[in-house]
C-alpha cells in the first residue's frame, strides 16, 4: 500500500509559500490553489488573509481588466479571486466582513455607470451574497448606512446579477427579526414603487423583464414565508404594498396612459397573474374562491386588486381587438396578418384568471364588453395556435362548472315549486350571445368537409372535442346542469336537432375512437417467435374492466369519470368534511374472470415432472450410497503377522513384505470374511472412485451378487517403484508409500532396520499410510489409506469421498471429502 512507503507528496503550494518574495499571482497560477483553499491549508489561508492580498482579491472582481490582456486569460484572475473569496473559509469571511475598507472597495462596484460588466457583476453578487448569509448583521448594518444603496440597485436592475442580489436579501437572512427589519427598511426606501416605475415604455426590455421578475418573486417569496412562519404576527410590508390598489393602478397606468409597448404590457400582465395566483388560507378583506374541480380549502385573492383591474377591463378588451403592431408572419400553413402575438395571448390568460375569481361585477363587465365573443373569434381564426386553444378551453370549462355568484338572483325552477337555482349569467351569455353550440357544429361540419375534399384536419379539433364533451358532461352532472339543459332546449329546433344528432353520433364516435383504440390490444405482427396473441385472452374489447379503464383515460371528456382507482383518504373521512365532487365516481367495478384452474395445475405439474425427470432416471431400486452398512472382517485381520526383512530397502520395495504388514491380510479369507463395499454403478465404480484402483476386486459369482462387490484385502499390495501401478486411466500417476506398523508386531524388525538406517530406535510409528497422487494436466488427485492403531480405525480418503471404517463396530461410513 502506498502509505507504507510514504508516497504522499507535499503540495507544491507549501513549497511555494516558503519563499519570502512569493506574489499573489504566483499562488493563483497553481492548479490546486482552490482545492487547497477549500481544504483550509493553513499556510495558504494565512497568506490569503494578509491585508494586501485581500485588497488585491477584491480589486480583481471590482475593476475592469486591462484591454491589452489576452482575451482567454482576461478574466482568469477575477474568476479565481471570486472562487477564493466564496470558498466559505471562516478566516476569509471574518476578514472580509469585518474590514470596512474592504467592504467599501467591494461596494464601489455599484457606483459604476450602467451597464455593468455582467461577468464582474456576477462575481460581485456572489461574494456579497455569501457575506449576507454568513455575516448578516454586519452586512445589513453596513448597507443601511449607505444612503444610495437602494437607488443604485434600482439603477442597475437591468443586470440580472443585481436582481439576484436583491432577492438574496429577502431569502438569505435567517434571523426572523433581522429579516423583518430588512423588509421594513426596504419598504421605507420605497423599493416596490421604484420597481413599478421601471415597468413603463420609456425603459428598455431588460429593465422591464428584471423589474417584473423581481416583483413576481417578492410576491411568491413573501407568501411562502407567511405560510412557513405561522407564528409571525407581523405582515410582510412589501407584499402589502404590492397588493394595494394604488400600486396596481400605477402599474396599469404605466402601460395604458402612454404609448403601447408590448414588453411593458406583457411584464405588467405577468405581475397581475402572480397577484391572482390562488393561495390559502383566507384572510380578512379577501374574497374566497374555489377553482372548479378542486376540493381544496378556501382560496383567496385580494379585493383591492380586483377593484384596480375592473376599470381597465375595457383597455384589455381593446388590446384583443387592436394589439401592438406586429409584422406579417409567413408560415408553412399560411400567412398570419396579424399573428396572435404575446400581448393578446397574455390578455387571454388574464381573462382566465379573472373568471377564476368568479366575481359578479367582473363577470358583468366582461359580458358587457363581449370579451368572450372576441376570444372565441380568435379561437376559430387561428387554427394552429394551441396556446390560445388551451386558454379558451380552460375558460369555457371554468364557466360551465363554476357556481353562480351570490349577487345573481334565482330564476330557474321558481314556478315548479322546486328549490330555486341561481342563474349563471356567463353560461347564458356563452350560449345565447356567443352562440357556442352553433359555432361548434359549424366548425365541426367545415372540418369534415375539408377532410373529405382531401384537406388537413384543423388544429383546434382536439380542443373543440373536449369543449363539446364538457358541455355534455355539465348538462348531465354539473352544478349548472338544469340551466344548460334549459338553454339547449331554447335553441332553434334545427340547431337543437343538429346538436342531439352530433352528440349521439359524431361526438360519440370520436370519443370511442379516442379512448377504446388507445387501450385496444390489436395483434401486432413482429419477428419474435415468442409473440403472444392477446386476442384469445380472457378480456374482450367490450368487457367491463376495459370500459372502466377507458372512462378513466377520458377523465373530464365523459360522464363516467373515474378520478382514481382504488381508495383515498376522503372515502374514510366524515362526509360533512368532504367537499362536493363535481364528477361521479365508480366505486365498485364488477367483472368476472373465466379461468381453468385444473388445466393450469396440470400444466404446472407436467412442467415440474419434466424438469426433475433427470434425477429419477437412475431408478428407485438402487441402494443409497450414504446408508450405513455392516462391515465384516476375517479373524486374522485383528492381528498382524510378524514377518519382515532386515534389509530396509527390500522391506520398503518388496510386495511380499508389504503384504505381511497389511492389517487386512488374510491368506485363507473367504467371501464371508471379506468387507462389504457398495459398488454403486457396478463395473463403472472403479472409474468413479479412482482411489479404489489399487485394490483387487473379485467378480460377483451369482446374480444376487450383481448389486454389490467385495473388497479382497488379502491380495492388496502397495505399489513399488520397481513395479509401477498399471491403470487403464490415461492420466499420469505418482505414488508415494509410507509404511508403519500400528499393532507393534514388527517393532523389533523396525527398530533393527532403523538402527541400520541410522534412525533413532525410540521413535515409534503410529500408523501405516499409503498415498497416491494422480495428475491430470493442471489438476491433482490425492488418495490415501491410513490405519490408526490407537483408535483401531482404517481411514480411506480421496477428494471425492472419505471412508471411515471402525474396527470395533465393524461398520463403514462414507461421506464427501
HUQUIGI-V188360 format. One record per residue. N is the residue number from 1. PSI is psi in whole degrees, 0 to 359 (999 if undefined). NEAR is the number of other ideal C-beta (glycine too) atoms within 10 Angstrom. Layout:
n-><N & N>
psi-><PSI & PSI>
near-><NEAR & NEAR>
This chain:
n-><1 & 2 & 3 & 4 & 5 & 6 & 7 & 8 & 9 & 10 & 11 & 12 & 13 & 14 & 15 & 16 & 17 & 18 & 19 & 20 & 21 & 22 & 23 & 24 & 25 & 26 & 27 & 28 & 29 & 30 & 31 & 32 & 33 & 34 & 35 & 36 & 37 & 38 & 39 & 40 & 41 & 42 & 43 & 44 & 45 & 46 & 47 & 48 & 49 & 50 & 51 & 52 & 53 & 54 & 55 & 56 & 57 & 58 & 59 & 60 & 61 & 62 & 63 & 64 & 65 & 66 & 67 & 68 & 69 & 70 & 71 & 72 & 73 & 74 & 75 & 76 & 77 & 78 & 79 & 80 & 81 & 82 & 83 & 84 & 85 & 86 & 87 & 88 & 89 & 90 & 91 & 92 & 93 & 94 & 95 & 96 & 97 & 98 & 99 & 100 & 101 & 102 & 103 & 104 & 105 & 106 & 107 & 108 & 109 & 110 & 111 & 112 & 113 & 114 & 115 & 116 & 117 & 118 & 119 & 120 & 121 & 122 & 123 & 124 & 125 & 126 & 127 & 128 & 129 & 130 & 131 & 132 & 133 & 134 & 135 & 136 & 137 & 138 & 139 & 140 & 141 & 142 & 143 & 144 & 145 & 146 & 147 & 148 & 149 & 150 & 151 & 152 & 153 & 154 & 155 & 156 & 157 & 158 & 159 & 160 & 161 & 162 & 163 & 164 & 165 & 166 & 167 & 168 & 169 & 170 & 171 & 172 & 173 & 174 & 175 & 176 & 177 & 178 & 179 & 180 & 181 & 182 & 183 & 184 & 185 & 186 & 187 & 188 & 189 & 190 & 191 & 192 & 193 & 194 & 195 & 196 & 197 & 198 & 199 & 200 & 201 & 202 & 203 & 204 & 205 & 206 & 207 & 208 & 209 & 210 & 211 & 212 & 213 & 214 & 215 & 216 & 217 & 218 & 219 & 220 & 221 & 222 & 223 & 224 & 225 & 226 & 227 & 228 & 229 & 230 & 231 & 232 & 233 & 234 & 235 & 236 & 237 & 238 & 239 & 240 & 241 & 242 & 243 & 244 & 245 & 246 & 247 & 248 & 249 & 250 & 251 & 252 & 253 & 254 & 255 & 256 & 257 & 258 & 259 & 260 & 261 & 262 & 263 & 264 & 265 & 266 & 267 & 268 & 269 & 270 & 271 & 272 & 273 & 274 & 275 & 276 & 277 & 278 & 279 & 280 & 281 & 282 & 283 & 284 & 285 & 286 & 287 & 288 & 289 & 290 & 291 & 292 & 293 & 294 & 295 & 296 & 297 & 298 & 299 & 300 & 301 & 302 & 303 & 304 & 305 & 306 & 307 & 308 & 309 & 310 & 311 & 312 & 313 & 314 & 315 & 316 & 317 & 318 & 319 & 320 & 321 & 322 & 323 & 324 & 325 & 326 & 327 & 328 & 329 & 330 & 331 & 332 & 333 & 334 & 335 & 336 & 337 & 338 & 339 & 340 & 341 & 342 & 343 & 344 & 345 & 346 & 347 & 348 & 349 & 350 & 351 & 352 & 353 & 354 & 355 & 356 & 357 & 358 & 359 & 360 & 361 & 362 & 363 & 364 & 365 & 366 & 367 & 368 & 369 & 370 & 371 & 372 & 373 & 374 & 375 & 376 & 377 & 378 & 379 & 380 & 381 & 382 & 383 & 384 & 385 & 386 & 387 & 388 & 389 & 390 & 391 & 392 & 393 & 394 & 395 & 396 & 397 & 398 & 399 & 400 & 401 & 402 & 403 & 404 & 405 & 406 & 407 & 408 & 409 & 410 & 411 & 412 & 413 & 414 & 415 & 416 & 417 & 418 & 419 & 420 & 421 & 422 & 423 & 424 & 425 & 426 & 427 & 428 & 429 & 430 & 431 & 432 & 433 & 434 & 435 & 436 & 437 & 438 & 439 & 440 & 441 & 442 & 443 & 444 & 445 & 446 & 447 & 448 & 449 & 450 & 451 & 452 & 453 & 454 & 455 & 456 & 457 & 458 & 459 & 460 & 461 & 462 & 463 & 464 & 465 & 466 & 467 & 468 & 469 & 470 & 471 & 472 & 473 & 474 & 475 & 476 & 477 & 478 & 479 & 480 & 481 & 482 & 483 & 484 & 485 & 486 & 487 & 488 & 489 & 490 & 491 & 492 & 493 & 494 & 495 & 496 & 497 & 498 & 499 & 500 & 501 & 502 & 503 & 504 & 505 & 506 & 507 & 508 & 509 & 510 & 511 & 512 & 513 & 514 & 515 & 516 & 517 & 518 & 519 & 520 & 521 & 522 & 523 & 524 & 525 & 526 & 527 & 528 & 529 & 530 & 531 & 532 & 533 & 534 & 535 & 536 & 537 & 538 & 539 & 540 & 541 & 542 & 543 & 544 & 545 & 546 & 547 & 548 & 549 & 550 & 551 & 552 & 553 & 554 & 555 & 556 & 557 & 558 & 559 & 560 & 561 & 562 & 563 & 564 & 565 & 566 & 567 & 568 & 569 & 570 & 571 & 572 & 573 & 574 & 575 & 576 & 577 & 578 & 579 & 580 & 581 & 582 & 583 & 584 & 585 & 586 & 587 & 588 & 589 & 590 & 591 & 592 & 593 & 594 & 595 & 596 & 597 & 598 & 599 & 600 & 601 & 602 & 603 & 604 & 605 & 606 & 607 & 608 & 609 & 610 & 611 & 612 & 613 & 614 & 615 & 616 & 617 & 618 & 619 & 620 & 621 & 622 & 623 & 624 & 625 & 626 & 627 & 628 & 629 & 630 & 631 & 632 & 633 & 634 & 635 & 636 & 637 & 638 & 639 & 640 & 641 & 642 & 643 & 644 & 645 & 646 & 647 & 648 & 649 & 650 & 651 & 652 & 653 & 654 & 655 & 656 & 657 & 658 & 659 & 660 & 661 & 662 & 663 & 664 & 665 & 666 & 667 & 668 & 669 & 670 & 671 & 672 & 673 & 674 & 675 & 676 & 677 & 678 & 679 & 680 & 681 & 682 & 683 & 684 & 685 & 686 & 687 & 688 & 689 & 690 & 691 & 692 & 693 & 694 & 695 & 696 & 697 & 698 & 699 & 700 & 701 & 702 & 703 & 704 & 705 & 706 & 707 & 708 & 709 & 710 & 711 & 712 & 713 & 714 & 715 & 716 & 717 & 718 & 719 & 720 & 721 & 722 & 723 & 724 & 725 & 726 & 727 & 728 & 729 & 730 & 731 & 732 & 733 & 734 & 735 & 736 & 737 & 738 & 739 & 740 & 741 & 742 & 743 & 744 & 745 & 746 & 747 & 748 & 749 & 750 & 751 & 752 & 753 & 754 & 755 & 756 & 757 & 758 & 759 & 760 & 761 & 762 & 763 & 764 & 765 & 766 & 767 & 768 & 769 & 770 & 771 & 772 & 773 & 774 & 775 & 776 & 777 & 778 & 779 & 780 & 781 & 782 & 783 & 784 & 785 & 786 & 787 & 788 & 789 & 790 & 791 & 792 & 793 & 794 & 795 & 796 & 797 & 798 & 799 & 800 & 801 & 802 & 803 & 804 & 805 & 806 & 807 & 808 & 809 & 810 & 811 & 812 & 813 & 814 & 815 & 816 & 817>
psi-><147 & 330 & 341 & 328 & 9 & 54 & 0 & 123 & 145 & 141 & 143 & 338 & 322 & 319 & 321 & 321 & 347 & 345 & 145 & 330 & 26 & 142 & 165 & 321 & 325 & 319 & 319 & 341 & 344 & 140 & 327 & 24 & 320 & 319 & 317 & 325 & 316 & 331 & 5 & 55 & 120 & 317 & 318 & 316 & 318 & 326 & 319 & 328 & 6 & 143 & 318 & 321 & 317 & 320 & 321 & 322 & 316 & 325 & 325 & 325 & 356 & 350 & 142 & 135 & 159 & 145 & 338 & 357 & 143 & 142 & 320 & 342 & 12 & 321 & 23 & 306 & 321 & 322 & 313 & 322 & 317 & 318 & 323 & 318 & 335 & 19 & 1 & 43 & 128 & 321 & 320 & 318 & 318 & 316 & 318 & 323 & 340 & 353 & 109 & 332 & 318 & 320 & 321 & 321 & 323 & 318 & 335 & 342 & 325 & 340 & 0 & 158 & 146 & 155 & 147 & 154 & 117 & 328 & 314 & 326 & 323 & 323 & 314 & 315 & 322 & 317 & 313 & 329 & 318 & 330 & 323 & 323 & 327 & 328 & 62 & 318 & 313 & 317 & 318 & 318 & 320 & 315 & 324 & 335 & 341 & 108 & 335 & 12 & 309 & 320 & 317 & 323 & 316 & 325 & 323 & 23 & 340 & 344 & 124 & 325 & 326 & 322 & 318 & 322 & 321 & 318 & 330 & 325 & 339 & 343 & 332 & 349 & 111 & 319 & 123 & 318 & 320 & 321 & 319 & 323 & 321 & 318 & 316 & 320 & 314 & 325 & 322 & 328 & 0 & 47 & 327 & 312 & 323 & 323 & 324 & 322 & 339 & 340 & 80 & 159 & 335 & 342 & 163 & 172 & 327 & 318 & 320 & 309 & 312 & 321 & 317 & 317 & 324 & 315 & 320 & 318 & 325 & 319 & 311 & 315 & 320 & 318 & 320 & 320 & 324 & 323 & 328 & 320 & 86 & 330 & 359 & 118 & 338 & 127 & 160 & 116 & 326 & 318 & 319 & 321 & 320 & 325 & 359 & 149 & 320 & 328 & 316 & 320 & 323 & 320 & 312 & 326 & 327 & 330 & 339 & 332 & 359 & 187 & 152 & 125 & 118 & 320 & 315 & 319 & 313 & 320 & 318 & 319 & 323 & 322 & 318 & 319 & 323 & 322 & 330 & 356 & 128 & 150 & 170 & 159 & 185 & 140 & 167 & 136 & 10 & 154 & 135 & 133 & 157 & 108 & 147 & 141 & 5 & 133 & 39 & 167 & 177 & 136 & 166 & 153 & 142 & 130 & 329 & 330 & 317 & 321 & 328 & 329 & 326 & 316 & 342 & 7 & 324 & 327 & 320 & 321 & 322 & 329 & 328 & 328 & 317 & 82 & 171 & 147 & 133 & 146 & 155 & 136 & 117 & 125 & 173 & 341 & 7 & 184 & 130 & 112 & 99 & 163 & 168 & 309 & 157 & 330 & 307 & 325 & 319 & 330 & 318 & 321 & 322 & 320 & 321 & 316 & 323 & 320 & 329 & 331 & 337 & 49 & 130 & 316 & 326 & 317 & 318 & 320 & 319 & 324 & 318 & 324 & 347 & 41 & 322 & 324 & 319 & 320 & 320 & 324 & 317 & 324 & 312 & 345 & 314 & 95 & 334 & 10 & 91 & 339 & 316 & 316 & 320 & 316 & 321 & 319 & 318 & 318 & 310 & 317 & 323 & 319 & 318 & 332 & 345 & 145 & 161 & 155 & 162 & 336 & 346 & 135 & 146 & 131 & 336 & 141 & 18 & 324 & 350 & 15 & 26 & 167 & 124 & 143 & 132 & 137 & 134 & 112 & 333 & 321 & 318 & 317 & 321 & 322 & 326 & 304 & 315 & 344 & 55 & 316 & 311 & 322 & 327 & 313 & 318 & 317 & 322 & 315 & 319 & 321 & 318 & 324 & 317 & 320 & 324 & 325 & 6 & 9 & 179 & 146 & 135 & 149 & 341 & 4 & 326 & 315 & 325 & 322 & 317 & 323 & 316 & 319 & 324 & 321 & 314 & 316 & 313 & 333 & 334 & 314 & 352 & 167 & 340 & 28 & 318 & 317 & 320 & 317 & 320 & 319 & 324 & 322 & 337 & 357 & 157 & 148 & 320 & 315 & 323 & 317 & 321 & 319 & 316 & 319 & 325 & 313 & 325 & 344 & 276 & 315 & 318 & 318 & 320 & 318 & 318 & 320 & 324 & 343 & 303 & 319 & 333 & 329 & 3 & 133 & 75 & 148 & 118 & 122 & 129 & 172 & 358 & 136 & 342 & 19 & 138 & 132 & 113 & 356 & 331 & 8 & 172 & 348 & 124 & 174 & 330 & 19 & 160 & 325 & 324 & 322 & 321 & 320 & 325 & 318 & 324 & 320 & 328 & 325 & 244 & 356 & 345 & 163 & 333 & 66 & 130 & 118 & 322 & 159 & 151 & 210 & 160 & 178 & 333 & 333 & 344 & 2 & 168 & 138 & 336 & 335 & 352 & 129 & 164 & 135 & 123 & 345 & 150 & 152 & 141 & 111 & 334 & 136 & 114 & 124 & 161 & 147 & 122 & 108 & 148 & 95 & 319 & 320 & 320 & 319 & 319 & 320 & 320 & 315 & 320 & 319 & 318 & 316 & 322 & 324 & 325 & 9 & 329 & 337 & 348 & 0 & 333 & 345 & 155 & 353 & 350 & 144 & 151 & 124 & 346 & 354 & 145 & 137 & 152 & 141 & 127 & 130 & 152 & 150 & 327 & 342 & 344 & 339 & 159 & 135 & 149 & 92 & 152 & 193 & 145 & 343 & 111 & 324 & 318 & 325 & 336 & 321 & 344 & 137 & 326 & 315 & 326 & 323 & 326 & 327 & 356 & 123 & 343 & 10 & 133 & 113 & 333 & 29 & 142 & 180 & 329 & 338 & 4 & 156 & 132 & 127 & 130 & 127 & 351 & 254 & 28 & 239 & 339 & 4 & 325 & 329 & 324 & 328 & 84 & 344 & 343 & 3 & 341 & 355 & 160 & 122 & 142 & 135 & 145 & 142 & 335 & 167 & 330 & 335 & 3 & 336 & 348 & 164 & 166 & 136 & 118 & 99 & 352 & 327 & 9 & 124 & 141 & 163 & 134 & 147 & 332 & 335 & 80 & 154 & 133 & 131 & 148 & 346 & 140 & 356 & 154 & 145 & 139 & 133 & 130 & 136 & 127 & 121 & 132 & 148 & 98 & 332 & 353 & 7 & 332 & 19 & 315 & 316 & 322 & 318 & 318 & 318 & 322 & 324 & 318 & 326 & 359 & 23 & 163 & 121 & 347 & 338 & 124 & 128 & 152 & 343 & 159 & 133 & 132 & 125 & 134 & 139 & 121 & 124 & 128 & 94 & 239 & 2 & 145 & 143 & 123 & 130 & 146 & 152 & 121 & 133 & 120 & 121 & 329 & 314 & 355 & 50 & 149 & 126 & 125 & 120 & 147 & 172 & 342 & 305 & 165 & 129 & 118 & 124 & 120 & 122 & 340 & 309 & 350 & 42 & 151 & 139 & 129 & 130 & 160 & 145 & 999>
near-><5 & 7 & 7 & 6 & 7 & 7 & 8 & 7 & 6 & 7 & 17 & 13 & 22 & 13 & 10 & 18 & 18 & 9 & 9 & 5 & 5 & 13 & 12 & 21 & 12 & 14 & 20 & 20 & 13 & 17 & 8 & 13 & 22 & 14 & 13 & 19 & 22 & 13 & 13 & 14 & 20 & 9 & 15 & 23 & 19 & 12 & 16 & 24 & 16 & 12 & 11 & 8 & 18 & 21 & 14 & 17 & 25 & 24 & 14 & 23 & 26 & 22 & 15 & 10 & 17 & 7 & 7 & 6 & 12 & 7 & 8 & 7 & 9 & 16 & 19 & 16 & 20 & 22 & 16 & 22 & 23 & 22 & 16 & 25 & 27 & 19 & 19 & 13 & 20 & 10 & 13 & 22 & 18 & 14 & 19 & 25 & 20 & 11 & 16 & 12 & 11 & 18 & 21 & 12 & 17 & 21 & 19 & 13 & 22 & 21 & 11 & 16 & 7 & 12 & 12 & 19 & 19 & 11 & 16 & 21 & 22 & 20 & 23 & 26 & 21 & 19 & 22 & 23 & 20 & 21 & 21 & 21 & 16 & 17 & 18 & 19 & 11 & 17 & 22 & 19 & 10 & 18 & 18 & 13 & 9 & 15 & 8 & 11 & 17 & 18 & 13 & 17 & 23 & 22 & 19 & 23 & 24 & 21 & 23 & 16 & 20 & 24 & 23 & 17 & 22 & 21 & 15 & 17 & 22 & 19 & 15 & 17 & 21 & 9 & 12 & 13 & 10 & 13 & 21 & 17 & 14 & 20 & 23 & 14 & 17 & 21 & 17 & 10 & 17 & 14 & 22 & 22 & 15 & 16 & 24 & 23 & 17 & 25 & 27 & 22 & 15 & 12 & 19 & 11 & 14 & 16 & 26 & 25 & 20 & 23 & 25 & 24 & 18 & 24 & 26 & 19 & 17 & 24 & 20 & 14 & 16 & 19 & 15 & 12 & 17 & 15 & 10 & 8 & 13 & 6 & 5 & 14 & 5 & 11 & 13 & 23 & 17 & 22 & 22 & 14 & 18 & 25 & 21 & 16 & 15 & 12 & 20 & 24 & 16 & 17 & 27 & 18 & 16 & 22 & 24 & 16 & 9 & 12 & 10 & 16 & 20 & 21 & 21 & 26 & 26 & 22 & 28 & 25 & 24 & 20 & 23 & 22 & 15 & 19 & 24 & 20 & 13 & 17 & 16 & 12 & 11 & 15 & 12 & 5 & 10 & 18 & 16 & 14 & 17 & 18 & 14 & 18 & 14 & 11 & 12 & 10 & 11 & 13 & 20 & 18 & 23 & 21 & 15 & 18 & 21 & 19 & 14 & 23 & 25 & 15 & 11 & 17 & 18 & 14 & 14 & 25 & 19 & 14 & 22 & 18 & 9 & 10 & 20 & 18 & 9 & 16 & 9 & 9 & 13 & 9 & 9 & 5 & 9 & 10 & 9 & 18 & 10 & 14 & 17 & 18 & 18 & 17 & 20 & 27 & 19 & 22 & 25 & 23 & 21 & 21 & 23 & 19 & 18 & 24 & 21 & 20 & 22 & 22 & 21 & 13 & 12 & 18 & 23 & 17 & 18 & 22 & 18 & 12 & 16 & 15 & 23 & 22 & 18 & 18 & 23 & 19 & 15 & 19 & 24 & 17 & 12 & 18 & 18 & 15 & 20 & 14 & 12 & 21 & 23 & 15 & 22 & 23 & 21 & 17 & 25 & 26 & 20 & 18 & 23 & 26 & 21 & 23 & 16 & 22 & 18 & 8 & 12 & 16 & 9 & 12 & 13 & 18 & 14 & 12 & 8 & 8 & 7 & 10 & 9 & 14 & 19 & 18 & 18 & 24 & 18 & 26 & 23 & 17 & 21 & 24 & 21 & 13 & 12 & 20 & 16 & 23 & 21 & 16 & 17 & 20 & 18 & 14 & 17 & 20 & 13 & 13 & 18 & 14 & 10 & 13 & 13 & 8 & 7 & 6 & 12 & 11 & 12 & 17 & 15 & 23 & 17 & 15 & 19 & 22 & 19 & 19 & 21 & 24 & 22 & 20 & 25 & 20 & 25 & 25 & 20 & 12 & 15 & 23 & 19 & 25 & 15 & 15 & 24 & 23 & 13 & 17 & 19 & 17 & 8 & 10 & 17 & 9 & 7 & 9 & 15 & 14 & 11 & 19 & 20 & 11 & 12 & 18 & 17 & 10 & 10 & 16 & 20 & 13 & 10 & 18 & 19 & 11 & 10 & 17 & 20 & 16 & 10 & 11 & 13 & 11 & 13 & 7 & 11 & 8 & 6 & 8 & 5 & 7 & 5 & 5 & 11 & 10 & 9 & 13 & 10 & 7 & 9 & 10 & 13 & 8 & 11 & 8 & 14 & 13 & 12 & 18 & 18 & 16 & 18 & 21 & 17 & 18 & 14 & 20 & 14 & 16 & 20 & 19 & 17 & 16 & 19 & 20 & 16 & 8 & 10 & 5 & 9 & 10 & 7 & 14 & 11 & 7 & 10 & 7 & 7 & 5 & 7 & 12 & 11 & 8 & 13 & 18 & 17 & 14 & 12 & 15 & 8 & 4 & 12 & 7 & 11 & 8 & 8 & 5 & 9 & 9 & 7 & 8 & 9 & 10 & 10 & 11 & 11 & 10 & 10 & 10 & 10 & 10 & 10 & 9 & 9 & 9 & 9 & 8 & 7 & 9 & 6 & 9 & 6 & 5 & 6 & 11 & 12 & 7 & 12 & 10 & 9 & 11 & 15 & 10 & 19 & 12 & 19 & 19 & 10 & 17 & 22 & 11 & 11 & 22 & 15 & 15 & 15 & 21 & 15 & 10 & 13 & 17 & 10 & 12 & 21 & 17 & 16 & 19 & 12 & 11 & 20 & 21 & 19 & 17 & 25 & 23 & 21 & 22 & 22 & 18 & 9 & 9 & 21 & 9 & 12 & 8 & 17 & 22 & 21 & 16 & 21 & 17 & 24 & 15 & 13 & 12 & 10 & 10 & 15 & 20 & 12 & 12 & 20 & 20 & 23 & 20 & 18 & 18 & 16 & 11 & 17 & 13 & 8 & 15 & 10 & 6 & 7 & 8 & 14 & 11 & 13 & 15 & 22 & 20 & 19 & 17 & 22 & 21 & 14 & 17 & 18 & 26 & 18 & 15 & 10 & 8 & 12 & 10 & 14 & 8 & 15 & 7 & 12 & 6 & 13 & 12 & 19 & 12 & 17 & 14 & 16 & 14 & 18 & 17 & 22 & 21 & 16 & 13 & 18 & 24 & 14 & 12 & 19 & 23 & 16 & 15 & 20 & 17 & 11 & 11 & 9 & 6 & 13 & 9 & 13 & 7 & 10 & 14 & 17 & 14 & 18 & 24 & 18 & 22 & 16 & 23 & 14 & 22 & 13 & 13 & 7 & 5 & 9 & 13 & 16 & 15 & 23 & 16 & 23 & 18 & 26 & 16 & 19 & 8 & 13 & 16 & 16 & 25 & 16 & 21 & 18 & 19 & 15 & 14 & 17 & 15 & 19 & 14 & 22 & 14 & 18 & 8 & 12 & 14 & 13 & 19 & 14 & 19 & 9 & 8 & 11>
